[in-house]
Amino acid sequence: MILKGSCRTNGSDLATHLMNGYDNERAELCEVRGTIADDLHGAFAEIELIASGTRAQKPLFSLSINPHEALTREQYFEAIDAIESRLGFAGQPRAVVFHEKEGREHCHVVWSRIDAESMKAIPDSFYKARLCDMAVVLAEKFGQELPEGLKQWRDKNRALGDKLEPSLAEMANAKKTGISPEQRRENITAAYMQADSAASFVNALEEKGYVLAKGDSRAYVIVDQFGDVHSLTRYVKGVRAKEIKARLADLDMASLPNVAQAQEQAKARLAAQEDRLREQQDVQHDRRHDDERFKRSIDQKRTAMEARQRERRLEFVQAEQQVLTRHQDERLALDAAQKSESGGLLFRLRARVADLISERPALRSVLGHITEKVGLDPRDRHRLEQQALARRHERERVALAGRKRSIEKIEKRERASLERDLKQEMLQRMMRQEQLRAAAKARGLDAAEAADLLRTDLRLLEERAFQDEFNHEAAGDHHYDDDDRGGDDDDDGQKKKRNWKQRAKDKGLKQGRERGGYGYRRGD
């Protein structure tokens, strides 16, 4: 079981992320506790509004529970209650969302860190250590296997830099580029270990697609091929920042580009790769089959996303129609009840007495405050009932409008996720082409063989084999002398290949004119 938590702000973006139905096969809002709103956007907006009365910058605490084996809902909520008590969030407003991705279910829990009574934020000190402790306890309780990192935590024997904990920015970058932080860490560490000097380290980074640059707040940063900036010391495994700085002391800082210049270099390099890939697609091979498969996969994703969005909008429209119909029924019912009551003798008598008191100043000065307290005039009560009903209807209409805005935000995020996958697929295809090209260069292949490596359709891979066989037959490579007739040996003792005239003469073919041009005819 893996528990990953973080303090968060911007509840609207977090709610949109949790309800994103494109990145997950299923997104289920299971529980909203301690807030008036019953949706994530409204609940998080309430928490942030309360936090505005404090100095807390991150009023939300988000936790993901990812078990190695499936858990029941009872086990999930048992784990949530135990973690809540351990972190000090007992009784705080919370929301629970279940996601299903690639057939596996995991859970997200978001708590409010603001104590409404004291108007202070609950401390989050050492929450990572607490979560590691709870992960060990819950895994042993539910009989699940511990990952290697938690085994080391349990044994209190963690090595320096043995595990890179990805941040939210790194996770978003991994989704965009398809390169995980651990893969990037392995590449940069390998370049650092192989280099014997600062200059060779810079060259090794450039070969792997990275640029070493001067940081604004750090001495050295790394800019990848997509223009994203990373900390150098964070991505060199098992080496302290002091050792890295000492090894790069011979490097002239003035010769290094700044972040903006490195990003421009990465942008130009990426554009050159796109142009080269486009030229190879146009000249070297036909990409119709790959494009069709790619379009089919994207169309399937887009179709599934649009179906979910239609279902979500239809559910909202039906709920909105039910609320508006109920509003109309409640107004009609209240009007009918008040009209029926106003026709009664007691109602008319009390209303007449209230009019007499209000018309005579002497009676109003003596009995006015008494009539207001006892509610002598029933028409005041009718007016208050109508106002209360109107306020409740207005709150429900505002809630519907907020839910509609939430759906629009979720759909916008889903469309952005689709565009992200399109870009990621294109970048991955470009990277595969670059890897194949580098492999062909390393093996010393010619242009035609390298073109075969760049093909991705298996049917296209057979094309050159057929072409070689056809050329072999057409060139007559098999027409060598089988006997001693007319055959001469070369200097190495090998049989010479005879030309077409000699072969035609041996087979009894005679030259002659036929209809439509010159050809051969067999003799009798």
C-alpha positions in Angstrom: 0.0 0.0 0.0 1.3 3.4 -1.0 0.2 6.6 0.7 1.1 9.9 -0.9 0.0 13.2 0.5 0.6 16.9 0.0 -0.8 20.2 1.2 -2.7 22.0 -1.5 -4.2 25.2 -2.6 -6.4 26.1 -5.6 -9.3 23.9 -4.7 -11.1 24.5 -8.0 -8.2 23.0 -10.0 -8.0 20.0 -7.5 -11.7 19.3 -7.8 -11.5 19.4 -11.6 -8.5 17.0 -11.5 -10.3 14.6 -9.2 -13.5 14.5 -11.4 -11.6 14.2 -14.7 -13.2 11.3 -16.4 -10.8 11.2 -19.4 -7.7 10.2 -17.4 -9.6 7.6 -15.4 -12.0 4.9 -16.6 -14.3 5.8 -13.6 -14.4 8.8 -11.2 -16.8 8.3 -8.4 -17.6 11.0 -5.7 -18.3 8.8 -2.7 -18.5 11.2 0.2 -18.6 14.9 1.0 -18.6 15.6 4.8 -18.7 18.8 6.8 -19.7 21.2 4.1 -23.0 22.7 2.8 -22.2 22.0 -0.8 -22.4 18.4 -2.0 -20.0 18.7 -4.9 -16.2 19.1 -4.9 -16.0 22.5 -6.3 -18.5 24.0 -3.9 -17.0 22.1 -0.9 -13.4 23.2 -1.6 -14.6 26.8 -2.2 -16.2 26.8 1.3 -13.0 25.5 2.8 -10.9 28.2 1.1 -13.4 30.9 2.1 -13.1 29.9 5.8 -9.3 29.8 5.3 -9.3 33.4 4.1 -9.9 34.3 7.8 -6.5 32.8 8.7 -2.9 33.0 7.5 -2.9 29.5 6.0 -1.6 29.4 2.4 -2.5 25.8 1.8 -5.8 24.9 3.5 -6.3 21.5 1.8 -4.5 18.2 2.5 -4.8 15.7 -0.4 -4.0 12.0 0.0 -3.9 9.2 -2.5 -4.3 5.6 -1.3 -3.0 3.1 -3.8 -3.1 -0.5 -2.5 -1.2 -3.4 -4.2 -4.2 -5.6 -3.9 -7.9 -4.7 -4.1 -9.6 -3.5 -1.0 -13.3 -3.4 0.0 -15.0 -0.1 0.7 -15.1 -1.0 4.4 -11.4 -1.5 4.4 -10.9 1.7 2.5 -12.9 3.7 5.0 -11.2 1.9 7.9 -7.9 3.0 6.5 -9.1 6.5 5.9 -10.3 6.9 9.5 -7.0 5.5 10.9 -5.0 7.9 8.7 -7.3 10.8 9.6 -6.7 10.2 13.3 -2.9 9.8 12.8 -2.6 13.1 10.9 -4.8 15.0 13.4 -7.7 15.6 11.0 -10.4 13.8 13.0 -13.8 15.4 12.5 -12.5 17.8 9.8 -14.5 18.3 6.6 -13.4 15.8 3.9 -14.2 14.4 0.5 -13.6 10.9 -0.8 -13.2 10.1 -4.5 -12.6 6.7 -6.0 -10.8 6.3 -9.4 -10.5 3.3 -11.6 -7.6 3.2 -14.0 -6.5 0.3 -16.1 -8.7 -2.0 -14.1 -7.3 -1.0 -10.7 -9.1 1.0 -8.2 -7.5 3.6 -5.9 -8.8 6.3 -3.6 -8.3 10.1 -3.1 -9.1 11.8 0.2 -9.0 15.6 0.7 -9.3 17.1 4.2 -9.7 20.7 5.4 -6.7 21.8 7.5 -8.6 24.7 9.0 -10.0 24.3 12.5 -13.2 26.4 12.4 -13.3 26.8 16.2 -9.8 28.2 16.7 -9.5 29.5 13.1 -6.0 28.1 12.8 -4.5 25.6 10.4 -3.8 22.1 11.8 0.0 21.6 11.6 1.3 19.2 8.9 4.8 18.6 10.4 6.4 15.2 9.5 3.3 14.1 7.6 5.5 12.0 5.2 6.9 10.0 8.1 3.5 9.5 9.6 2.1 8.3 6.2 5.0 5.8 5.9 4.3 4.5 9.4 0.6 4.2 8.5 1.4 2.4 5.2 3.4 -0.2 7.1 0.7 -0.7 9.7 -2.2 -0.9 7.2 -0.3 -3.2 4.8 0.4 -5.6 7.7 -3.2 -5.3 8.9 -4.8 -6.1 5.5 -2.1 -8.7 4.6 -0.6 -6.8 1.7 3.0 -6.9 0.6 5.2 -3.9 1.3 7.2 -2.3 -1.5 11.0 -2.2 -1.2 11.0 1.4 0.0 8.6 0.7 2.8 10.5 -2.4 3.8 13.6 -0.1 4.2 11.5 2.4 6.2 10.3 -0.4 8.4 13.8 -1.6 9.0 15.0 2.0 9.6 17.7 1.5 7.0 17.1 3.9 4.2 20.1 4.7 2.0 20.9 8.2 0.8 19.0 9.2 -2.3 17.8 5.6 -2.9 14.3 6.8 -3.8 13.2 9.9 -5.7 9.8 11.1 -4.5 8.2 12.8 -7.5 6.6 16.1 -7.0 3.3 17.2 -8.5 5.2 19.2 -11.2 7.3 16.1 -12.0 4.2 14.0 -12.3 2.6 16.5 -14.6 5.8 16.6 -16.7 5.8 12.8 -16.9 2.3 12.8 -18.2 3.2 15.4 -20.8 6.4 13.9 -22.1 6.1 10.2 -21.2 9.4 10.2 -19.4 9.2 9.3 -15.7 11.4 11.1 -13.1 13.2 7.9 -12.4 14.1 7.4 -16.1 15.4 10.9 -16.3 17.4 10.4 -13.1 19.0 7.2 -14.5 20.1 9.0 -17.7 21.5 12.0 -15.9 23.3 9.9 -13.3 24.8 7.7 -16.1 26.1 10.8 -17.9 27.6 12.0 -14.6 29.3 8.7 -13.8 30.7 8.2 -17.2 32.2 11.7 -17.5 35.8 12.2 -16.3 35.7 16.0 -16.4 33.2 18.9 -16.3 33.4 19.4 -20.1 32.8 15.7 -20.8 29.8 15.8 -18.5 28.3 18.7 -20.5 28.9 16.8 -23.7 27.4 13.6 -22.3 24.3 15.6 -21.3 24.0 17.1 -24.8 24.2 13.6 -26.3 21.2 12.6 -24.2 19.2 15.7 -25.1 19.9 17.8 -22.0 21.5 21.2 -21.7 23.4 22.3 -18.6 22.5 26.0 -17.8 22.9 28.6 -15.1 19.9 28.7 -12.8 18.2 31.7 -11.2 18.2 30.4 -7.7 20.6 27.4 -8.1 24.1 27.2 -9.5 23.3 24.6 -12.1 20.0 23.4 -13.7 19.2 21.1 -16.5 16.9 21.9 -19.4 15.5 18.8 -21.2 14.6 18.5 -24.9 11.1 19.8 -24.2 12.3 23.0 -22.5 11.4 22.0 -19.0 13.8 23.0 -16.2 15.1 20.5 -13.6 17.5 20.6 -10.6 20.9 19.0 -11.3 21.5 17.9 -7.7 18.0 16.2 -7.6 18.7 14.0 -10.6 22.2 12.7 -9.8 21.6 9.6 -7.7 23.7 9.0 -4.5 25.9 12.1 -4.9 25.7 15.1 -2.6 25.4 18.6 -3.9 28.8 19.5 -2.4 30.5 16.8 -4.4 28.7 17.8 -7.7 29.7 21.5 -7.1 33.4 20.5 -6.5 33.5 18.3 -9.6 32.1 21.1 -11.8 34.4 23.8 -10.3 36.6 23.8 -13.4 33.6 24.8 -15.6 33.4 28.4 -16.7 30.0 29.8 -15.6 30.2 32.5 -18.3 30.3 29.8 -21.0 27.0 28.3 -19.8 23.7 29.6 -21.2 21.0 30.8 -18.9 17.6 29.1 -18.6 16.0 31.2 -21.4 18.8 30.6 -23.8 18.8 26.8 -23.0 15.1 26.7 -23.6 15.6 28.4 -27.0 18.2 25.8 -27.9 15.9 23.0 -26.8 13.1 24.5 -28.8 15.2 24.8 -32.0 16.5 21.3 -31.6 13.0 19.9 -31.2 11.8 21.9 -34.2 14.7 20.4 -36.2 13.8 16.9 -35.1 10.2 17.5 -36.2 11.3 18.8 -39.6 13.6 15.8 -40.1 10.9 13.4 -39.0 8.5 15.0 -41.4 11.0 14.8 -44.3 11.7 11.1 -43.6 8.0 10.4 -43.4 7.5 12.1 -46.8 10.6 10.7 -48.6 11.7 7.4 -47.0 8.6 5.5 -46.2 4.8 5.5 -46.2 3.2 6.3 -42.9 -0.4 5.8 -43.9 -0.9 2.6 -41.8 0.7 4.1 -38.7 -1.4 7.3 -39.1 -4.6 5.3 -39.5 -3.9 3.3 -36.4 -3.0 6.4 -34.5 -6.1 8.2 -35.7 -8.3 5.2 -34.7 -6.9 5.1 -31.2 -7.4 8.9 -30.8 -10.9 8.7 -32.3 -11.8 6.0 -29.8 -10.6 8.0 -26.9 -12.4 11.1 -28.2 -15.6 9.1 -28.8 -15.5 7.6 -25.3 -14.8 11.1 -23.8 -17.7 12.7 -25.7 -20.0 9.9 -24.6 -19.1 10.4 -20.9 -19.6 14.2 -21.4 -23.0 13.7 -23.0 -24.1 11.4 -20.2 -22.8 13.9 -17.6 -24.7 16.8 -19.2 -27.8 14.7 -19.6 -27.7 13.8 -15.9 -27.3 17.5 -15.0 -30.2 18.6 -17.3 -32.4 16.0 -15.8 -31.5 17.1 -12.2 -32.0 20.7 -13.2 -35.4 20.0 -14.7 -36.4 18.1 -11.5 -35.3 21.0 -9.3 -37.2 23.6 -11.4 -40.3 21.4 -11.5 -40.1 21.0 -7.8 -39.8 24.8 -7.3 -42.9 25.4 -9.4 -44.8 22.7 -7.5 -43.8 24.2 -4.1 -44.8 27.7 -5.2 -48.2 26.5 -6.4 -48.7 24.5 -3.2 -47.8 27.4 -1.0 -50.1 29.8 -2.9 -52.9 27.3 -2.7 -52.4 26.7 1.0 -52.3 30.4 1.7 -55.3 31.2 -0.5 -57.3 28.5 1.3 -56.3 29.8 4.7 -57.0 33.4 3.8 -60.6 32.5 3.2 -61.2 31.3 6.7 -63.1 33.3 9.4 -60.3 33.3 11.9 -57.8 34.6 9.3 -60.1 37.4 8.2 -60.9 38.3 11.9 -57.2 38.5 12.9 -56.3 40.5 9.8 -59.2 43.0 10.5 -58.0 43.4 14.1 -54.4 44.0 13.0 -55.7 46.6 10.5 -57.6 48.4 13.3 -54.5 48.5 15.5 -52.3 49.8 12.7 -54.9 52.5 11.7 -55.2 54.0 15.2 -52.0 55.6 16.6 -53.1 55.2 20.2 -53.7 51.5 19.8 -50.6 51.0 17.7 -48.4 52.7 20.4 -49.8 50.4 23.1 -50.4 47.1 21.2 -48.0 47.4 18.2 -45.1 45.5 19.8 -47.4 42.9 21.2 -49.0 42.1 17.9 -45.6 41.8 16.3 -44.4 39.3 18.9 -47.5 37.1 18.9 -47.9 37.3 15.1 -51.4 38.6 15.2 -51.5 39.5 11.5 -51.4 36.2 9.5 -50.5 38.0 6.4 -47.1 38.8 7.8 -46.5 35.0 8.3 -47.6 34.4 4.6 -45.1 37.0 3.5 -42.3 35.5 5.5 -43.1 32.0 4.2 -43.0 33.3 0.6 -39.7 35.0 1.3 -38.1 31.9 2.9 -39.3 29.8 -0.1 -37.8 32.3 -2.5 -34.5 32.4 -0.7 -34.2 28.6 -0.7 -35.1 28.4 -4.4 -32.5 31.0 -5.1 -29.8 29.0 -3.2 -30.7 25.9 -5.1 -30.5 27.8 -8.4 -27.1 29.2 -7.4 -26.0 25.6 -6.6 -27.2 24.5 -10.0 -25.3 27.3 -11.7 -22.1 26.3 -9.7 -22.6 22.7 -10.7 -22.9 23.7 -14.3 -19.7 25.7 -14.1 -18.0 22.7 -12.5 -19.1 20.4 -15.4 -17.7 23.0 -17.8 -14.3 23.0 -16.0 -14.2 19.2 -15.9 -15.0 19.0 -19.7 -12.3 21.6 -20.4 -9.8 19.6 -18.4 -10.8 16.4 -20.3 -10.3 18.1 -23.6 -6.9 19.4 -22.4 -6.0 15.8 -21.4 -6.9 14.6 -24.9 -4.7 17.3 -26.5 -1.9 16.3 -24.0 -2.1 12.7 -25.1 -2.0 13.8 -28.8 1.2 15.8 -28.1 2.7 13.0 -26.0 2.1 10.4 -28.7 3.8 12.7 -31.2 6.7 13.2 -29.0 7.1 9.5 -28.3 7.0 8.7 -32.0 9.7 11.3 -32.5 11.8 9.9 -29.7 11.5 6.3 -31.2 12.6 7.6 -34.6 15.6 9.3 -33.0 16.5 6.1 -31.1 16.2 4.0 -34.3 18.3 6.5 -36.2 21.0 6.4 -33.5 21.0 2.6 -33.5 21.4 2.5 -37.3 24.2 5.0 -37.1 26.0 2.9 -34.4 25.6 -0.3 -36.5 27.0 1.4 -39.6 23.9 0.7 -41.7 23.4 2.2 -45.1 20.5 4.5 -46.0 18.2 1.7 -47.2 18.8 -0.5 -44.1 18.4 2.5 -41.9 15.1 3.3 -43.6 13.9 -0.2 -42.7 14.6 0.5 -39.0 12.5 3.6 -39.2 9.5 1.7 -40.5 6.9 0.8 -37.9 4.4 -1.2 -40.0 5.4 -4.9 -40.1 4.1 -5.2 -43.7 6.4 -2.4 -44.8 9.3 -4.2 -43.2 8.9 -7.0 -45.7 8.9 -4.7 -48.7 12.7 -4.5 -49.0 13.1 -8.3 -48.7 10.7 -8.7 -51.7 12.6 -6.0 -53.5 16.0 -7.6 -52.9 14.6 -11.0 -54.1 13.2 -9.4 -57.3 16.4 -7.6 -58.0 18.4 -10.7 -57.5 16.3 -12.6 -60.0 16.2 -9.7 -62.5 19.9 -9.2 -62.3 20.5 -12.9 -63.1 22.7 -13.5 -60.1 22.0 -17.3 -60.4 23.2 -17.6 -64.1 26.6 -19.0 -63.5 28.1 -21.9 -65.5 27.2 -25.3 -64.1 29.6 -27.1 -66.5 32.6 -26.4 -68.6 30.6 -25.2 -71.6 31.9 -21.7 -72.5 32.9 -21.0 -69.0 36.1 -19.3 -68.1 37.7 -19.1 -64.7 38.8 -15.8 -63.2 42.0 -15.3 -61.4 40.6 -16.7 -58.2 39.4 -19.9 -59.8 35.7 -18.8 -59.6 33.3 -19.2 -62.5 32.6 -16.0 -64.4 29.0 -14.8 -64.9 28.1 -15.0 -68.7 26.1 -12.3 -70.4 22.7 -12.6 -71.9 23.9 -13.4 -75.4 25.9 -16.4 -74.3 23.0 -17.7 -72.2 20.6 -17.3 -75.1 22.9 -19.1 -77.5 23.3 -22.0 -75.1 19.5 -22.3 -74.6 18.9 -22.4 -78.4 17.2 -19.0 -78.6 17.3 -17.2 -81.9 16.9 -13.5 -82.5 14.0 -12.5 -84.7 11.2 -10.0 -85.1 7.8 -10.5 -83.6 4.7 -8.5 -83.6 5.0 -5.4 -81.5 8.8 -5.3 -81.3 12.0 -7.4 -81.0 12.2 -10.6 -79.0 13.3 -14.2 -79.1 11.7 -17.3 -80.5 12.7 -20.9 -79.9 14.1 -22.9 -82.7 12.8 -26.2 -83.8 
